[in-house]
Amino acid sequence: MAAAAATYEDRFDAGRSCLDLLATAHPVEHLDGPDALRAWLVHTGLVPAGTPLAAVGPDCVAAFRELRADIGALLRPEPAAAALARVNERAAAAPPAPRAVRTGTGDLIRALHPDPEGAALLAALARDAVDLLTDPAARARVRRCEGDNCPLIYLDTSRGRRRRWCSSELCGNRERVARHRRRSLAKSL
């Protein structure tokens, strides 16, 4: 089966692949089937465009959702030991091996050896989560969006480390509009 023809439209860049995976559950389930997962894998850069992903089937979608839940559990104040064990187990598998392939024009592009299996793709994300969770500087920059009812988590790479929302255009704009309405209402009373 070739790479998915479907496209994945990302709401924002969380700063890490493992955090981007968390965003696939908000506001609706984005990983609703193998084609959606294949499109997401390409969109996030975990696999190059055109990579055959025949091994990505319904079982793989379920495994990615399980990994997403475990990563989310590890980012809570008191992470679950079972989630940590499952992420560590996923990280133990070998991730997809990269290789350079020459195009028709002579340029070298990145490809993967061979068609990556689901366990290898999960390992790449689990390793990213382990790297994030064990790096004190990176872990200190993990933030939860302050937008009303927004559960998204991101890595704050802003200059002053004062980023408040997953997206200034969405959650930030909603907050500014709500603040303006509150002020206008207070003035009219």
Beta strands, then each sheet from edge to edge (+ up, - down):
strand 1: 97-102
strand 2: 108-113
strand 3: 142-144
strand 4: 153-155
sheet 1: 1+ 2-
sheet 2: 3+ 4-
end
